[in-house]
Amino acid sequence: MTVEARKTRKQIIEEKLAKRTPVSGFRLALAFDLPKGYVGRWVNDVGSGIEDMLAAEWEFVQNDGQSVSKTRDNSSVVRKRVDKSRSNAPVYAYLMAIEKEIYELDQKKKASDIAETVEGIKEGRASGFEGRIDGRTTYVKHAVL
């Protein structure tokens, strides 16, 4: 008698469930293990998103899952089709990564900028905008209606 034959039906089902990926329900379709010490983000290949990320020192994650590179060779980087354009051309999301230390410094700077803006709003000024919010709307501290 083999080891498999001695397993109960319940044990066999439990083993299969542990290995199984469900066809429906919640799945992390874009889940991926990143190289140690990196933070990742999926970036769609539309507009200037990829170029903006490269300029900010983000890099492509390679298919080996262990390395990153500034080069986008579609056969060697992690990418997934996520949509299609109006002309039915495929739109891909590329997995990009940056060192965790740089990411955390960026997040601190972003939080500081937000706090400064909130403080400016509380004080009745729109710092950094020189009185213009979006190029069309003028910030007014007091208005008499």
N, C-alpha and C positions, 0 to 999 in steps of 0.2 A: 504494500500500500504506500503511495507517495505522500509527501507532506501536504500537497494540495488537496488530496482526498480526505485527509484528516481535519481540514479546516471546516468550520461550520459555515453554513450559507451566510449568516450574519457577518462573519469575519471576511469572507470573500467580498461581500457588498461594501463593507467599510473600507477595504483596501482599494477597491475600484473608485469609490467616492473620493478618497484622498488624492488620487492621481487625476481625476476627471476635471475637465473644464466645461462648465455648463454652456449650452448653446444659447440660452436666453437668460434674462435676468441681468443684474448689475455685474459688470466686469470692467476692469481698468484696462481699456483697449490701448492706452498709450503708456502703460506702466513699463519702466525699464530700469535696470540697475545701472547706476552711474559709476564712473571711476571714483575711487576713494578720494575724499577731499574736494569734491566738486558739487556744485548745485546746477541743476538742469532746468531747461525750459523748452517747450515745443514751439517752433516758430514757423508760421505758414509762409510759403514762398510766393507772397503777393506784395506788391508795392516795394518799399525799401526796407522791410523788416529784417531780412537776412543781412543786408549791408549795414544797417544800423547796429545790429548785434555784433557783427564783426568789428566795426569801428569802436565798440565799447569793450573789446577784448574777449567776447564770447567766442567759443570754438565749436566745431562740429564734433559730435561723439561718433567714433568709428564703430563699425559693426562688431569688432572684437569686444566692445564694451569696456575695454581697459585703457583706451587712449583717446586723445582729442587732437584735432588738427584744424588749422585755418583753411584747409583745402576742402572744397565740396566736390568730391568725386562720387557721383550718384551710386556707384557700385560698392563703395567702401564706407559710407556714412549711414547712420540710422535715420530712416525716413519712413513715413507712412502716408498713404493717400488719404486725404481727409475731405476732399470736396472736388468740385469741378468748376471751371470758369464758365462765363457766359458762352464762350465758344466751344464748350465741352472739353477743353484741355484739362488734364488732371491737375489738381492743386495738392501739393505735398507739404506736410509738416516735417521739419527737420529738428532732430534733437540736438540742442546746443548746450554747452556747459561752460562754467567759469569757476575759477578757484573760490572756495568757500570764504576765504578771508576777504577777497575783493568784493564778493557779493555782500557780505555783512557790512563792509565799509560803505558800499553804495546804499544799503538799506538805512544805515544810521544817518547818512547825508539826506536821504529822502525824508526821513522822519523829522529831521531838524528843519528842513525847508518847509514842510507842512506845518510844523509847530510855529515857525516864524510867520507864515501866512495867516494862520488862525489868530495869532496874537495881533497881527496888523489889522485884521478884520474887527477884532474886539475893540481895538483902539480907534477904529474909524478911519483907518488908512488902508490903501491898497498898495502895499510896498512892492516895489519891483515892476509895477505896471504904469507908473507915472501918470496916474489918473485915467488910464484906459484899461478896461478889462479884456475885451476881445477885439480891439481895433475899431469897433463900431459903438460900443456902449461906454459912456463916460461914468466913472465912479463919482457919486455925489455924497459928501459926508452928511450934509443937512439939507432938507428940502422943506419949503413952506408950501403947504397945499391950500 
